[in-house]
Amino acid sequence: MNHELSEKAKKLSQGAVIDKPGSTVETKTGGWKTFKPVTNYEECIKCGKCWAVCPEAAYKQNKDGFFEVDLDYCKGCGICAKECPKKCIKMELEEK
Amino acid sequence: MVNIDIKKATVTEASVSVAWGARLSRPEVIPMYPITPQTHIVEHLAEFINNGEMDAEMIHVESEHSALSAMVGSVAAGSRTFTATASQGLALMYEILPIMSGMRLPGVMAVANRALSAPINIWNDHSDSVSARDQGWIQLWVESSQEALDTVIQAYKISENKKVMLPVMVNLDGFSLSHVYEPVEIPDQGKVDKFLPEYKAEDFLDLKNPKTFGPIGFPSDYMEFKEQQQAAMFEAEPVVQEVAKEFGKAFGREYGDGLVEEYKMEDAEYAVIGMGTLCGTAKDAVDELREKGIKAGVLRLKCMRPLPAERIQKAVKGLKALAVIDRHVSLGFEGPLFTDLRSALYETGLQVNGYVAGLGGKDIKIQHFEKVFNELKEGKKKGGWLL
C-alpha cells in the first residue's frame, strides 16, 4: 500500500523538527484575542511599563520613543492596560 | 524453517538471544526497567556490559515511562538505543509510544509479550503489543530464538532507513519463547558490523547547530505530519523485505520474506494465519492433517504494522477458507487481527473465520487447530473462542 502525500505534507520537515532557530516569529500568535489594546498617545508618557510587562514582548519602541503593540503577537491579555500608570491604554473589542 | 549450522550453534534462552541481537547491533544507550518475562533480556545486557564485552551506557530508570522517555532523549541526541519491556510495562510506556514515532526517532524495543492485568497474569498473549498497534511503531513478530536474535539486528536496519525513520517493536511470546532454550547460531560481530553500519542521525540535538524537537503542531499542520508517518509506514513494507533478503544473503537465514512466512501453502485449500509461537503448533497440526489428506497450510504474519495487505492477498490465492487466530481480543468486538485481515481480504471474497485463543498463557493445542480446520472444511461461517 502507499499514501500519496499532499503538497503541504511534502514541504513539512520530518518529525516536525525545526532546523533553524528563531522561526517562532513566523508563527502569528495574535489570532485568539477578543480585545486589543489601544494607546492614547496624547496622554502617554513613554514610561515603557507596557513594554516591560507584556508577556508576549509584543510592544516595540518607535523612533519617537512611543511604545507600539504588534497585533500579530498580542494575545489580548490586557496586562498593559491594567498596569499603565496614566491609564491611557484601553482594551477595545477587536472586530475581524 | 530456521537454517542453523548446528556445529556453530549454542543452546540459548531466547531472552539471551535477544540480548545478543542487541549486543551485536552496538547500541550506545540502554535505558532499562525489568519486568517479567522480559527481565532476562536486560539482565544479560547488564552482564555483557559488566564483563566489558559491550560498550553501552545502561540507564537504570525508575519506571517504564522513564525508560522510553530516556530512549527518546537518547535517540534525539543521535545515539542508537535499545530497550525491552512487557505487558504492564508497555502499558506504562504508552504515552511515549506515539511521541517516539511522531518525532520519527529510530530505535528498537523488544517486547516479551504477556497478558495485561486484571486478573494478574504473567503468561503469554498478545494483548500488550497488539493493543498498541496504532501508535506508529513497526511491529515485527518472531517464532524462534534464532529469529528473535536475527530480527533485532534487522529491526535496526529497517528503523534507521532514511525512507522509514520509525521505531520498531520486536515481539516474542513471553515464556513460550522468551524462556525457551533452543540451538542458536550467534553471528560474527564483523559480519553484523558490515550489515548494520554505525547510525548517523541527520537531525539530532547539537549545541553547535541547535534544532527544536517535538514542537507544537497546530490544527493547520498536525494532520499533514500524520500523513508523513502513514507514508513512511507504507514505505517500510518493501524495506522490511529488502532487509530480510540482504540478511539472508549475509547470514543464510530467511523467515519468509520478512513480512509473511508461508508453510505448505503451495497447494493449500485451507489455512490459518497468526503470529508468534502458536504458528509452530499450527505447523505441527498441518503436518498431521496433511497425512489425512487435507490440504492445509499456515501463514505466519511476521509484520503486523505496516499490515502487508497486498502480500497477504497474494498468499491466500487458491484458498477456499482462512482462519485468523488472535491471541488478543478487542473486548466488545472481536480479535483485532481478524478485523484487519477480513478488511484486507474483503474484495477477494474469501471466507475468513476469526478465533480468539491462548489468552493469559492458555495452551493452544493441535486439537484446537483440528477443530478450526474442520470448521473451515464445513464451509460455515464460524469462529469464536478456543478454550
Interface residues (C-beta under 8 A of the other chain):
Chain A: M1 N2 H3 E4 L5 S6 K8 A9 L12 Q14 G15 A16 V17 I18 D19 K20 P21
Chain B: G102 M103 R104 L105 M165 D203 P210 K211 T212 F213 G214 P215 G217 D221 E224 F225 E227 Q228 Q230 A231 F234 E235 E237 P306 A309 E310
